[in-house]
Amino acid sequence: NQLPRRPPYQKQPGELRLLWLARIARNKGLLFLLNCLQKLPGQSVTLDVYGPVADANYWHQCQRLMVTLPASCRVTY
């Protein structure tokens, strides 16, 4: 069985799409990435976060930072 082929993704100018695939834990650096996203005002950024929450306190820190991101940054979990 072969999976159906998807058409290649067409990158849009000025748009950045990121995927985070890791446990939500301090040593994985999600908070660092979110801090970096704060420095990209005016850029359209989409970040999809996947992974189990291994450190609830760290995840709450990440969530608090997510709500302060510029409107042009969209983060989903």
KARA-V801246 format. One line per field, one symbol per residue. burial: I if it has 9 or more other C-alpha atoms within 8 Angstrom, else O. A space follows every 10 residues. Layout:
burial->???
//
This chain:
burial->OOOOOOOOOO OOOOIOOOOI OOIIIIOOOI IOOIIOIIOO OOIIIIIIII IOIOIOOIIO IIOOIIOOIO OIIOIOO
//
